[in-house]
Amino acid sequence: MLKIISVFYLIALILLSLIPLSGISPPGNSDKIAHFIAYGGLAVFAYFIARSFNMRLYLFLSVIALGVLLECLQIVVPGRSFSYLDILANALGATFGFGLSRMFLASKETPSFGGCGSPQTTVPVKHSKENEHH
């Protein structure tokens, strides 16, 4: 199911990046926030559909490459323009999404040894004969 949602997200991102704009201009650099969020979201989807770290890294780099490619293609789309700042926002968003996903997954895989809000886990201690002679 996550793969299907990811594909639809990817298609929507590509379409929204390449549809011609006529007179619609976001105020200031607010579109950079949209770029950051869009590519961060794509990186999160990519991270969670991959099963190995190598595949995750490959998909992360692919998300960044897609951002560069789509930005270059905007040169020929009416009402669109190429922007290095958009590429930077795309890459930073992808990096943030990848890093956040990695931290989230790592927190789920790390064993708990007690503490606030976690069940107490006992750690077996190996006893030596010297410890038995109290």
HUKAPE-V38802 format. One record per helix or strand. SS is the DSSP state (H for helix, E for strand). FROM is the first residue (numbers start at 1). TO is the last residue. If there is no record, write none. Layout:
# HUKAPE-V38802
ss = <SS	SS>
from = <FROM	FROM>
to = <TO	TO>
This chain:
# HUKAPE-V38802
ss = <H	H	H	H	H>
from = <2	30	53	84	129>
to = <18	49	76	109	132>
